[in-house]
Amino acid sequence: MRKEFDKRGAMELSMSTVVIIVLSISLLIVGIYFIQKISKLATGVVDMTDAELRTKINQLFSEEDKLVIYPQSRLVQIKQDTSDGVGIGIKNLQTGASASTDFSYVVVATDTSDCGISKTEAESWIVTGGEESNIPIPSGDMMTDRILFRIPVGAPLCIAKFRVNVEAGGSAYATDSFNIEVKAK
């Protein structure tokens, strides 16, 4: 009679172990899936609508920020032969101006030493949003834009630093930088 109880107890213990292992593996898979989804949502400016980008950028502004860059980490990883980029927001905080002011910006490569290419070559990765002028922004309001990059096949796997220079009414207004990390295809 004792052996019969031992066998039943062992069988129950092994079934419980199998159930726990299956549940643990399932939770691990679901966790990995959500982590991948969250990390993809962190960037992916190319997939965002204008309203989504404006909302994300608006969340980054503080009272004194004139220029913000999304993603906040200022690092975008782009695989060769694909496109992605950064979002920028410019806020008109000029005092004494009652109407809108014309703003302009330009994106320039500032450090390509890790890549072993010229700054001009790195700037050729910019597909749209590399520069814009005559952007009217009413006092206290903001504008958003995208700077999209397309990394060609054969580009070196490296990190290049870019800077956004903003002018208001022909004078320097704000500047900030971000990095593009080129990943393998």
N, C-alpha and C positions, 0 to 999 in steps of 0.2 A: 504494500500500500504506500509506503514511503517513497519508493522509486517512481510510482505513478505521479505523486505530487511534485517530485523533483523535475520530471520530464515536462509536466504542464507548466511549471514555473519557468523553466528554461525556455520553453516555446514562447511564453508570454513576454519574457525579457527580450528574446531575439526579435519578435515582431515589433515591440516598442522601439528597439534600436533601429530597425529598418525604417519605421515611420519617422523617427527623429532625423535620420540621415536624409531621407527624401525631402522633408520639410526644410532642412538646413540648406540643401543644394538649391531648392526652389527659391528660397529667400536670397541666396547669394546671386543667382541669375537675375532676379528682379532688381536687386540692388545695383548690379553692374549695368543693367539696362538704363536705370534712372540716372546713374552717374554720367553715362555717355550722353544721354539726352540733355542733361543740365550743362555739361561742358560744351555741347554744340550750341546751346542757346546763349552762352556767354559771349560769343562773337557772331559771326555769320551776318555781317552788315549787308551783304549782297542779297540775302533772303528776306530781309525786313521790309515791311511797307514803310512809306514815308511817315505815317502816323506812329508806328511802333518806334521808329528811330527817333522821332521828335520827343516821344514820351521818355525813352531811355536817356536821351541827352538832357532833357529838362530836369530829370531826377539828379543829374550830376552837378547842375549849377548851384552854387551858393550865392550869397548876396553880392560878393565882390568879384566873382569870376566873370571875365570878359570872353574867354575862350575855353571850351571843354572839348575833350576828345573821348570818343567811345570806341572800343571798350576802355574802361577805367584803368586796366592794367597797362595800357598803351603798348601792348605786344600782340601782334596778329600773326598767326602761323598760317602760311599759304603754301600749298603743295604746288610743285611745278605743273604747268599746263592747266591751272585752275585760277579762278578769280575770287577775290574777297577784298576787304578794305577796312577803313575806319570811317566813323561818322564824326563830324565836327559841328559844334554849335557856337555861334557868335552872338553875344548879347550887347546891345547898345546901352552902355552905362555912362555915356558922356553927359557931363553936367552943363547946364546953360543952353543946351540945344533943344528947341521946342518942336522942330519938325524932324523928319527922318534924315539920317546921314547916309551918304554913300560909302559902303565898305568894299574892300577888295581883299583877296587873300591869294597866296601862292605857296605851293608845297615844293620844298627843295630837299635834296639828299644832303645830309651833313656829315655822315661818317659811313664810308663803304670799305674801310680798311679790312674788315673781317671777310669781305667778299672778294677782294682782289680785283674789283672792277672800278671804272670811273663813276663819278657822281652822275654824269650825264647818262650813262648806261642804266644806272639804277632808276633814274627819273623816267627812263623810257618804259619802265614797268607800269607807270601810271596810265590807266586807260581813260578815266573820266575824273573830273573834279580836281585836276592839278592846279588850276587857277581860275579865278573868277573875279570880275570887276563890276563896278556900278551896281552893287547890291543895296537897295534902299532898306534900311532897318529903322523903324520908328523908335523914338526914345523909349527906353525901358523894355522894348520887345527883343525877340531873338529870331535867328534863322538857323536852319540846319542844312547840311549837305553831306554828300558821301564822296570819299576819295577811294576810287576802286583801282585795284592793281591786278594785272594779269602777269603771272610769273611764267616766262617761257621755259620750255624743255631745254635743259643744258645750263640753266642758270646755276651759279654756285650755291651750295647748301651753306647758308650763312645768315647773319643778322645785319641788316642795314638800318641806319637811323635817318629819319626824315623829320623836317621841321615845317610847321605851318606858321607863316608870317602874315599877320593881319594889319591892314592899314585902314584908317578912318579919315576921310577927307584929305587924303594924300600924306598923312603923318602916321608914323608907327603907332599901333594901338595895342596889340597883344601878340604873343608868340608862345608856342608849345611844341613838344616833340612826341614822336611815337616810333616804334620799331617794327620792322617787317622781318619775320624769320622765314626763310625759304626752306621748305621741307621736300623730301624726295617724292617723286610722283607716285 
